[in-house]
Amino acid sequence: MIGWVDYQRCTHLLATMHENPGKIPRAVRQANVSKLLEALGRPERDLRGMLVVGTNGKGSTCAFAVAAVAAAGVRVGSMPSPHLQEPRERIRIDGNPVTPAEYTAAFAEVWGAMERHDLPVLSQGVFAASAAVHFRRAGVGLAVAEASIGGSRAAAAELGLDVKVVTGVGLDHTRLLGDSLAEITRAKVEAVRDGDHVVLGRLAPEAADTAQEICKERSGLSVWRMGHEIRYAARTVPAADGPMTLVDVVTPRAVHRDLPCPLPGTHQHHNLAAAVAAVDALVERGHIRPPDGGQLRARLAATRWPGRLELVPGACLDGWSGRVLLEGATNPQGVATVAPEILRQAEADGRSAPPALVFAAMDDKDFPGMLAPLPSHWPLVLTRTDSHGAAAPAALHRRLAPGRPGPCLTAEDAPSALRRAAELAGPGGLIVVFGSLRLIGESRTALGLPPA
């Protein structure tokens, strides 16, 4: 039995869950999540809110949604996935991670139920159940949950949240979800249940057709689609501290003008629009009252989402100082989306020397495809994270495009990789870290940044 447990013990148990000593099939561990919630007394019973699924953009969409819900004067719990530095980042109230003690208490309740009822689950099941337990303890009834891989099979789908948001679909996690857009879309959109309100982001034709087919299989749905029932337009305006992006969002419920979008990259305009539409859907459902316009703009303006085009302007490593850009893109589509902003930051550097790249990825990723959107002459440091299934630097090197002109080095871990990149970038230079959210977390820790 688990007995006495502290936060460090929690993190250790979570880190070893992938070992699965009983060789219990993944499908069984996924199915056990509902049984675990039942054993816990259905902590999700009074939860209302939204489940956000998709290939890219889920975390940012959730961050915007949390800000918008808070503008309505409602305490909101959220469940980002994955965490960057500490597991407690996965349980938040009004955007703030719980304390180690709060996380430990929820985790211990969940783990104890798993042991008493012999209910092994995936780590995602522990995260979802722990969040539901904490929300019950804290008296929080409104949740914004980010699905992990997939959608219908994600542990968070068991929480029964009746607004479903699909940010977009791309080719990722093909080993688990299928190797076509149609298969991956089905894996994600099948999280939709009868009677849900569905917000569909911008989808490629094949994905849009599949999503429409699935929605026709359900009854009593309300469906809002980006570019149809939902429209948005962005513009840049001058401000005291530099140019500011404002977004107008139109949904079937309301017209929202001059919404600030503080997260960099044009793709964030879409994510903001999807989040605002989802919050309007919550209003339609009677889960919250309409947000005050002034509060909505203020809350959105304060939105931050670490590890997504996060610029650390005064980074220090040993004797080096310069800029570090942290980007959690984990697939070719994601890197291609953020590449224009990375190039803009490189040009803003005003230096003749190119930025240095630090890259790590899981071993089932399309490494050449992820590197292709960025200049091949930029120096590259390949490394690995402590994540189970992370590709070794040598394996990454073997799969590089033949004849890549830029320097390519390897390093055993994130801190070593950052130091090698600092040498390549030179004093005052730019380091770009990408390819794995675990790498972003380990890099934030190496740079002395606290969990956020």
N, C-alpha and C positions, 0 to 999 in steps of 0.2 A: 504494500500500500504506500501511497505517497507520503503520509506522515507530515512532519514539519517541512515547510518549503519556504524559500525566500526567492527574491527576484532572479538571482543568479542561477538558482536551481531551475526555475522556469525556463530561462533561456537555454540551459543545457538540455533539458528534456525536449524542447522544441527542435534543437539542432540535431538531435539523434533520431527524430521520428522517421526520417527517410530510410533508416536502416531496415525497418519492417522485419524484425527477426522471425515472425511467424509466417512470413511470405503470404500474407493475406491479400487477395486481389484488390486492385484499386477500386473496382466497382463496388465491392463489399464495403470498403471503408467509406466510400462516398455515401452509400445507402444508409450507413449507420448514423449519419448526422441527425436525421429526423428522429431516430430512436434515442439519441443522446439528448436532444432538446426535450423529448418527452420525459426522460429520466430526470431532467433538471426542472420539471414542472412548467414547461413551455414558457420560458422567459420572454420569448418573442411575441406572446399572445396579444399584448396591447400595443405593439409597435405598428406605426404607420410610416409611410415614406416611399423612397425610391431606391431601385436597384439599377446601377449603371453598368452596362456590359459593352464590350467592343474590343477592337484590337489595339487602338491607340487613343489617347485623349481622356481616358476614364478618370485619372487622378485629378487633372485640371478641372474637368467638368464637375466632379464632386466638390472640389474646393470652391468653385464659383457658387454651386448650389448651396453649400453650407452657409456662405456669406449671405445669399439671398434669403434663405429661410430665417437666419438670425435677424434680418431686417424686418421680419414680420413679428418680432418679439417672442420667438419660440426657442426654447432650448433644444438643440439638435445634437444627436449623437452621430458620429461618422466612423466608417471602417475602411480606411485606405488599404490598398494591397498592391505591392508588398510594402514592408517597412524598409527604411533606408539604414538606420543604425541600431534601433532597439525595437523589440516587439511591442512595447507599450505605445509606439506611434500608431498602431493599428486600432486603438480605441481612443476616440476623441470626444470631448464635449465642447460644443461651440468652437471647434477647430483646434482645441488645445489637447495635446496628449495627456492621458491619465498619468498619475504618479506611479512609481515602481510598486508602492504598497497597494494601490488600488488594482493595478494589473495582477499582482500576485494573489490577491484575495479572489478575484474572478477566475483566474487560471486554476487555483487550488480547488475551487468548487467544481469546475468542469472536469479536471483530471480525476478527482475523487469519484465522480459519477461514472467516468469511463472505466475505472478499475472495478467499482462495485458491480457494474452491469456487464462487464466484459464487452466493451464497445470500442474497439480500435477504429480510429478515423484518421484521415489525412490531416496534416498540420492546418490546412485551411478550415477544417471542421472545428479544430480547437480555437482558432482565431475567431470564427463567427460565433461560436457558442459563448466564448469568453466575453465578447462584446455584448451579446444579448443579456448575459447575466449582469454585467456592469450597468447596462442601461436600466435594467429592472431595479438594481440597487439604488441608482441615482435618480429614479423617477423620471426618466427621459422616455417620451412616447413617440418621438419623431426621429427617423433615422435616414441617413444617406449612406448607402452601402455600395462599395465597389466590388464587382465580381472578380474572382481570380481567373485562371485559364478557363475558357469556355463561357458558359452562362447557365444553361439548364442544369449542368452538373456541378456548378459552383456551390460551395457550402452556403454562401450568402443567399442563394435562391430559396433556401429552406425557411427564410425569415418571413416570407409571404408578403413582402412589400408590393403594393399594387400599382405603383407608377414604375414603368420599365423604360429605361433610356438606352438606346443603341447608338454609341458615338460614331461608329464606322467599323468596317470590316476589311481586313487585309490578310495576306498569307503569312501566318505565324503559328507556331505550335502545331505544325502540320502532322507531326507524329501522333499527337493526341486527338486532333480535331478533324483531320482530313486534309487532302492536298488540293482542294478547289475552293473558290470563294463560296460556291453554293453549300458545300459541306460545312465550312467554318461558320457561315451565316446561320445555318440550321442549328449548329451546336450552341450558338449564342442566343438567337431569337426564340428558341424553344423554351427559354426561361419565362416567356409570356404565358399568363394563365387567363382563363375565361374572366371577363369583366375588368381586366386591367386597362389602364390608360397608358398608351405606348407613344413614346417620342422617338422618332427615327431620324438620326443624323444623316449627313450626306453619304449616300451609298453608290457604289458602282452598279451599273445596270444588272449584272448577274446577281449581286447581293440584294439589290432592291426587289428583283423578281422573287427571289427565295423568301425574303422577309414578307412580301405580300401574300405568298402562298401560305405561309405559316399563320399569318394573321387571319386568313380566311378560314383556317381550321379551328379558330377560337370563336367563342360567342360573347357578345356584349362588350366588345372593345371600343375604346375611343383611340383613334390613331392620328397623330400629328406628324407630318413629314417636313424635313428641312427643304426649303425651296418651294413648298406648296402651302400647307397651313402655317408654316413657320418661315419668316423671312427676316433677314438682317442686312444691315449696311454699316460699314465702318469708315471712319474718316480721321485724319490726324489734325489736331488743332494746337496752336502754341499755348504754352503754360509757363508759369514762373520758373519751374525747375526743368524745362525742356519740353519737347513735343509730347502730346498726350493723345492716346487713341480713344475715341468715343464710338460706341456702337448703338445703333437703334435696332430694337428687336420687336417684331410684330408677331403675335400669336392670336389664335381665335378668341382668347379671353381679353387681351389688353395690348396697348401700344406703349412700349418703354423707350423713352428718348434719352440720349446722352449718357449712356451707361459706360463708365470708365473700364478699360481693359488693361490692367497693369502688367499682365504676363506677356513677355515678348514673343513675337512670331505671329504671322497672320492666321495660322491655324487656331490660335486661341480665340479669335473672334467667333468662329464656329462653335467652339466649346462653351463660350459664354452664352451664346444664343441657345444652345441645347439645354444648358443649366437653367436659364431663365424660363424657357418653355416648360421644363419639368416642374419648376416651382409654380408656374401658372396652373399646371395640371393638379398639383397638390391643392391649390386654392379651389379648383373646380370640384375636387373630391370632398371639399369641406374639411381637409386636414389642418389647414392653416388659414388665417385671414390674409388678404392682399398686403404685400409689403408696402410700407410707406416709401414714396419715391425718393425723398431725400436720404432716408436711411439706407435704401437699396443702393444708391450711388456711392454713399460713404463706405458701406461694407464691401462692395465690389472693389472700390479703389484700394482698400487695404488688403486685398487677397494676395497671398503669397503661396507658392508651391515649390518647396525645396527640390533641387535635383533636376529641374526641367528648365533648361537654359538659365541656370542660376549662375550669375557672375559673382565671383569673389575678387573684388578689385585690388585688395591689399594682401594677397596671400603671401605667406612666408614659409619657407622650407629650409631648415638649416640656415645657410647664409644667403639663400636666394629669396628675392621678392619679385612679385609680378602679378599677373592676372590669371585666374583659373576659371574656365567655363565648364560647368557640370551639366551634362545632358543625359537623361535616362533613356534615350531611344534604344529599343531592343530589337529592331527589325529593319530591313531595308526601307520600307515605307516610312517608318518613323524618322530615320536618318535623312531621307530625301526631303521630308517635310520641314525639318529644322535646319537643313544645310544652308539656306539663304541667310538665316540669322547668324549662324556660325561664321559664314564668309563676311558678313557685315561687321562682326566683332573683330575679325582678323584685319579688315581694312581700317577699322577705327584705331587699331594698335599703332598705326603710323610708323611701322618699322619695316626695314627691308628683309629682315629674317622672318621666315614663316613660323606659324605656331607649331608647337609639338603636340602630337596626338598620343593619348593613352587609351588603350582599347582592351577590353576583356569581354567574353561572351560565354554562354552555355554551349555545350558541344553539339547541340542540334540546330544551331543557328546558321544562317547563310552569311558567313564572314565576308567573303568578297563582295556580296551585295550590300552589306552594311557599310563597307569602306568606300564603295564606288562613288557616292555622291560628293566626297571631299577630295581636294587635289591630291594626286598621287605623289607629288614631290614633297609634300609635308612630311617631316620626320615622324616616325611611328614607334611607340613602345608598346609591345604586346605583353600582357600579364594575365594573371588569373586571380579569381576571388576565392574565398574559403567556402563557397557554395558547393553543395553536392551537384555533380554534373557539369561543373565549370570546365571549359576546355583548357588544356595545358598550353602555355605559350608556344612550345615547339609545334604542337598541332595547328595552332593558328598560323604560324609562320609557313608551314607546308602548304596551306590552302590559299595563301596570298596569290593575287594575280601575277603570273610570270612577268619578270622584267620590271616590277614596280621600281620606279627610279629613286624614290626617297629613301633615306636611311631607315633601317628597321632594326630595332634592338629588342631584347626580351628582358623581363624582370620577374622575380619570383612572387612578388606581392605588390599591392597597391602603393604602400609607402615607398618601396624601392623604385617602382615605375615612375612615381611623381618626381623623385630625385633625379632619375635619368632624364626625364623630360625637361626638368629645369635646366640641366646642363645643355640640352639641345636648343631650348628656347632662348637661353641667355638672360642676363639681368634685365628685369622689366618686361620680359616677353610674355607670351600668352600660351597657356597649356589648355588643351581641350580634352576632357575626359568623357568617354561615352561607351555605349555597347552593352552595359549591364547595370541595372539598378543597384545590385549588390556592390558593384565597383564604385558607384556614386556614393553609397553609404560609407564604404571603407575609405574613400578619398576624403569625404567630409570629416571623418574621425581623424585621419592623418593630418588634416589642415587645422585641427583644433576647433571645428564647428560643433556646437551642441545639437542633440536631436531636436527636430522642429516639426 
